[in-house]
Amino acid sequence: MFAIVLALTACASLPPPTGELAAAQQAVTRAGDADADQYAADELSQARRALELAQTAMAQGREDDARSLAVQAAAVADLAHARSRKAVADTELAQRRAEISQLRQRLGMEDGQ
């Protein structure tokens, strides 16, 4: 009896990776919305390609490949999102520093008058 249960358990497969595919699609969309096309184009392109391959693998019934590719797509898209957000934050920080520098110069000029 135990052998039969063990054999059936070994044959049981994971559910289709629809959740992983959806998460990957959301991650790619989130990265695109964060201007990753501008700031992390290579990573976003890799994520889109991995997602496309995952969708193809799913359509061909290669669920394990689809799952792996979807997880990869999500991870690379998350990286693109993070790099894009960092680039935007760095740009904003540089702008604020320039504004502060300009204000200090103006204040310094006013003090001298």
Order of alpha helices (4+ residues) and beta strands (2+ residues): alpha-alpha-alpha-alpha-alpha
